[in-house]
Amino acid sequence: APDRVHRINADLLDQDLDALSARLQEILSLESAPDAAVAAQMALGPNGLSADFPAGEWRLYREALKPVFEHLQPVAVRLGYPAE
């Protein structure tokens, strides 16, 4: 079991690659930050288009998945996401 748990906001992959690189450098005690361009490539599918959903995209499915979201919301809030 790890001695410490670190949280990395995956939304940074879409929002702020430099902040993501800095966070990884801090958590992993790296001498220099990972290349943000490499991180950006990980978010692309084979066709060069985004392979993930933009932050907040889940709201489009809120009603259809309401029974599931009721169970997941407390977990998401504990992870630092807004309660909305």
Salt bridges, closest charged atoms under 4 A:
GLU26 OE2 - ARG23 NH1 3.34
GLU84 OE2 - ARG59 NH2 2.71
